[in-house]
């Protein structure tokens, strides 16, 4: 039988500590972040970081506790402290306008970049100069859906644990390896040494994705480099790539947003790799 959650006071130090995790400096100091909503908390409860459970604490309203007994049971199995809290308390901890009644405190889960390289990845998304947390989280979700082996956030990109990025990934933070703070030159250089072709996605690319697919160049291990939605990739970053490729616009749209373009590129690579068996062209 699942133990009953312990009732927590709004003035508890645990509540204050959780609220502080909305700020990047406190997240970095404690190496903890917030995951909100049933999907993210469910995935956190099932995940382990370095052999230890990722979910360390859970705040739930009475209504959420009644609606999601499976999540509370999973949190208890993970050894997390589960607190029953008034809706106003959970709302104070939450960073959303409309809280869903569940807020988890999780251990940082990023993977050392060298571990990703050593695993010989076939499909990687490299986020270079991506500053919007919603975009970063959505690209992570797209990479997860496309079956990518890893995501790399360069040192010029947004914090992986920004609450908006965590929400936008809808649980994908817990599904695939993510390296953070890697200089783009290092990311590109080490992946190329591992036999990965570097393709920069840019609206000003010399070739379009259809042409690359027709040539049969997309079937091998590939790292897509995605840049800032507003101003794309700097020239020096484009210069690091083996190819600079644009997504063709067949209709009248001015452009695609970052997450949509990333989904198109990643799925194109995933399909080409399935066709060729992942061997480099």
C-alpha positions as CSV (number, residue, x, y, z in Angstrom):
1,X,0.0,0.0,0.0
2,X,1.3,3.4,-1.0
3,X,2.1,5.6,2.1
4,X,0.0,8.7,2.6
5,X,1.8,11.9,1.6
6,X,3.0,14.1,4.4
7,X,1.2,17.3,4.9
8,X,3.5,20.3,4.4
9,X,3.2,23.9,5.7
10,X,3.4,26.8,3.3
11,X,6.2,28.2,5.5
12,X,8.3,24.9,5.4
13,X,11.9,25.3,4.4
14,X,11.2,22.5,1.8
15,X,8.7,24.8,0.0
16,X,11.1,27.7,0.1
17,X,13.9,25.6,-1.3
18,X,11.7,24.3,-4.1
19,X,10.6,27.8,-5.0
20,X,14.2,29.0,-5.4
21,X,14.7,26.4,-8.1
22,X,12.9,28.7,-10.5
23,X,16.1,30.7,-10.6
24,X,19.1,29.5,-12.6
25,X,21.7,30.3,-10.0
26,X,20.0,28.2,-7.4
27,X,19.5,25.3,-9.8
28,X,23.1,25.3,-10.6
29,X,24.2,25.5,-7.0
30,X,21.9,22.7,-5.9
31,X,22.0,20.7,-9.2
32,X,18.3,20.3,-8.9
33,X,15.4,21.4,-11.2
34,X,11.6,21.5,-11.3
35,X,9.5,19.2,-13.4
36,X,5.8,20.0,-13.6
37,X,2.7,18.1,-14.6
38,X,1.8,14.4,-14.7
39,X,3.8,13.5,-17.8
40,X,7.0,15.0,-16.7
41,X,6.7,13.8,-13.1
42,X,5.8,10.3,-14.3
43,X,8.9,10.2,-16.5
44,X,11.1,11.6,-13.7
45,X,9.9,9.0,-11.3
46,X,10.9,6.2,-13.7
47,X,14.3,7.7,-14.5
48,X,17.7,7.3,-12.8
49,X,20.7,9.6,-12.9
50,X,24.1,8.0,-12.2
51,X,22.4,5.0,-10.6
52,X,20.3,7.1,-8.3
53,X,16.6,8.0,-8.7
54,X,16.2,11.3,-10.5
55,X,13.0,12.4,-8.6
56,X,13.9,13.4,-5.1
57,X,10.8,15.2,-4.0
58,X,7.2,15.6,-5.1
59,X,4.6,18.3,-4.1
60,X,1.0,17.3,-4.9
61,X,-2.4,18.8,-4.3
62,X,-5.1,16.5,-2.8
63,X,-6.9,16.5,-6.1
64,X,-3.8,15.5,-8.1
65,X,-3.0,12.8,-5.5
66,X,-6.5,11.3,-6.1
67,X,-6.2,11.6,-9.9
68,X,-2.7,10.2,-10.2
69,X,-2.2,7.4,-7.6
70,X,0.1,5.6,-10.0
71,X,2.5,8.6,-10.1
72,X,2.5,8.9,-6.3
73,X,3.2,5.1,-6.1
74,X,6.1,5.5,-8.5
75,X,7.5,8.5,-6.6
76,X,7.5,6.4,-3.4
77,X,9.2,3.5,-5.2
78,X,11.9,5.9,-6.3
79,X,12.4,7.0,-2.7
80,X,11.2,10.5,-3.2
81,X,9.6,12.5,-0.3
82,X,6.0,13.1,-1.2
83,X,4.3,16.2,0.2
84,X,0.6,16.9,0.2
85,X,0.2,20.6,-0.2
86,X,-2.6,23.2,-0.6
87,X,-3.3,24.4,-4.1
88,X,-1.9,27.8,-3.2
89,X,1.4,26.2,-2.1
90,X,1.8,24.2,-5.3
91,X,0.9,27.3,-7.3
92,X,3.7,29.2,-5.5
93,X,6.2,26.5,-6.4
94,X,4.9,26.2,-9.9
95,X,6.2,28.4,-12.8
96,X,3.0,28.0,-14.9
97,X,-0.1,30.2,-15.0
98,X,-2.3,27.2,-14.6
99,X,-0.6,24.6,-12.4
100,X,-1.5,20.9,-12.8
101,X,-1.1,20.0,-9.2
102,X,2.2,18.1,-9.4
103,X,5.6,19.6,-9.1
104,X,8.7,17.4,-8.8
105,X,12.2,18.3,-7.7
106,X,14.7,16.4,-9.8
107,X,18.5,15.8,-10.0
108,X,20.4,17.2,-12.9
109,X,20.6,14.6,-15.6
110,X,22.8,15.9,-18.3
111,X,25.3,13.5,-19.8
112,X,29.1,14.2,-20.3
113,X,29.7,15.0,-23.9
114,X,32.5,12.5,-24.2
115,X,30.1,9.7,-23.2
116,X,27.8,10.7,-26.1
117,X,30.8,10.7,-28.6
118,X,32.0,7.3,-27.3
119,X,28.6,5.8,-27.9
120,X,29.1,6.4,-31.7
121,X,25.8,8.3,-32.2
122,X,24.0,8.1,-35.6
123,X,21.7,11.1,-35.2
124,X,22.4,14.1,-33.0
125,X,20.8,17.6,-32.6
126,X,23.2,20.3,-31.7
127,X,21.6,23.5,-30.4
128,X,24.0,26.4,-31.1
129,X,23.0,29.9,-30.0
130,X,19.4,28.7,-29.2
131,X,18.3,31.2,-26.6
132,X,14.6,30.6,-26.3
133,X,13.8,27.9,-23.7
134,X,10.5,27.0,-25.4
135,X,12.4,26.3,-28.6
136,X,15.1,24.3,-26.9
137,X,12.6,22.1,-25.1
138,X,10.5,21.6,-28.3
139,X,13.6,20.7,-30.4
140,X,14.5,18.2,-27.6
141,X,11.0,16.7,-27.9
142,X,11.4,16.5,-31.7
143,X,14.8,14.8,-31.4
144,X,13.3,12.3,-29.0
145,X,10.3,11.6,-31.3
146,X,12.6,11.2,-34.4
147,X,14.8,8.6,-32.5
148,X,17.9,10.8,-32.2
149,X,20.7,9.4,-30.1
150,X,21.5,12.6,-28.3
151,X,21.1,16.3,-28.0
152,X,23.9,18.8,-27.4
153,X,23.4,22.3,-26.0
154,X,26.4,24.5,-26.7
155,X,27.7,27.0,-24.2
156,X,25.9,29.8,-26.1
157,X,22.5,28.2,-25.7
158,X,19.8,28.4,-23.1
159,X,19.8,26.5,-19.8
160,X,18.5,22.9,-20.2
161,X,16.7,23.2,-16.9
162,X,14.9,26.4,-17.5
163,X,11.3,25.6,-16.4
164,X,9.9,26.6,-19.8
165,X,12.3,24.3,-21.6
166,X,11.4,21.4,-19.3
167,X,7.7,22.0,-19.9
168,X,8.2,22.2,-23.7
169,X,10.0,18.9,-23.8
170,X,6.9,17.2,-22.2
171,X,9.1,14.5,-20.5
172,X,11.7,14.1,-23.3
173,X,14.3,15.5,-20.9
174,X,14.2,12.0,-19.3
175,X,14.4,10.0,-22.5
176,X,17.7,10.6,-24.3
177,X,21.3,11.8,-23.4
178,X,21.7,15.6,-23.4
179,X,25.1,17.3,-23.0
180,X,25.3,20.9,-22.0
181,X,27.8,23.8,-22.1
182,X,29.9,22.4,-24.9
183,X,31.7,24.9,-27.1
184,X,30.3,24.5,-30.7
185,X,33.8,24.0,-32.1
186,X,34.4,21.2,-29.7
187,X,31.0,19.6,-30.4
188,X,31.5,19.7,-34.1
189,X,35.2,18.6,-34.0
190,X,34.7,15.6,-31.7
191,X,31.5,14.4,-33.5
192,X,33.3,14.6,-36.9
193,X,36.2,12.6,-35.4
194,X,33.6,10.0,-34.4
195,X,32.5,9.7,-38.1
196,X,29.5,11.9,-37.9
197,X,28.7,14.3,-40.8
198,X,28.0,17.8,-39.6
199,X,25.0,19.5,-41.3
200,X,24.0,23.1,-40.5
201,X,20.4,24.0,-40.9
202,X,20.1,27.5,-42.3
203,X,17.6,29.3,-44.5
204,X,20.5,30.7,-46.5
205,X,22.0,27.2,-47.2
206,X,23.5,26.4,-50.6
207,X,21.5,23.2,-50.9
208,X,18.0,22.3,-49.8
209,X,17.0,19.2,-47.9
210,X,15.3,17.6,-51.0
211,X,18.6,17.8,-52.9
212,X,20.5,16.2,-50.1
213,X,18.0,13.4,-49.9
214,X,18.1,12.9,-53.7
215,X,21.9,12.7,-53.6
216,X,21.8,10.0,-50.9
217,X,24.0,12.0,-48.5
218,X,21.7,11.8,-45.5
219,X,21.9,8.1,-44.8
220,X,25.0,8.1,-42.6
221,X,25.6,9.3,-39.1
222,X,24.5,13.0,-39.0
223,X,24.6,15.9,-36.5
224,X,22.2,18.7,-37.3
225,X,23.3,22.1,-36.0
226,X,20.4,24.4,-35.3
227,X,20.7,28.1,-34.5
228,X,18.8,31.0,-33.2
229,X,15.3,31.3,-34.7
230,X,15.6,35.1,-35.2
231,X,19.0,35.4,-36.7
232,X,20.1,31.9,-37.7
233,X,23.6,30.6,-37.4
234,X,26.7,32.9,-37.4
235,X,29.0,32.7,-40.4
236,X,31.7,31.1,-38.2
237,X,29.4,28.3,-37.1
238,X,28.2,27.7,-40.6
239,X,31.8,27.4,-41.7
240,X,32.4,24.5,-39.3
241,X,29.8,22.3,-41.1
242,X,30.3,19.8,-43.9
243,X,27.1,21.2,-45.5
244,X,24.7,24.1,-45.0
245,X,21.2,23.0,-45.9
246,X,17.9,24.8,-46.0
247,X,14.5,23.3,-45.7
248,X,12.7,24.0,-49.0
249,X,9.6,26.2,-48.9
250,X,7.2,24.9,-51.5
251,X,4.4,27.2,-50.6
252,X,4.1,30.9,-49.8
253,X,5.2,30.8,-46.1
254,X,8.1,33.2,-45.3
255,X,9.9,30.5,-43.3
256,X,9.5,27.8,-40.7
257,X,10.0,28.2,-37.0
258,X,13.0,26.5,-35.4
259,X,11.2,23.5,-33.9
260,X,9.3,22.8,-37.1
261,X,12.4,23.0,-39.2
262,X,14.2,20.8,-36.7
263,X,11.5,18.2,-36.9
264,X,11.6,18.1,-40.7
265,X,15.4,17.7,-40.7
266,X,15.6,15.1,-38.0
267,X,12.8,13.0,-39.5
268,X,14.4,13.2,-42.9
269,X,17.7,11.9,-41.5
270,X,16.0,9.2,-39.6
271,X,14.1,7.9,-42.6
272,X,17.3,8.0,-44.8
273,X,19.2,6.1,-42.1
274,X,16.5,3.4,-42.0
275,X,16.7,3.0,-45.7
276,X,20.5,2.7,-45.8
277,X,21.0,0.9,-42.5
278,X,22.9,3.8,-41.1
279,X,26.0,3.4,-43.3
280,X,27.7,6.5,-44.5
281,X,27.2,7.4,-48.1
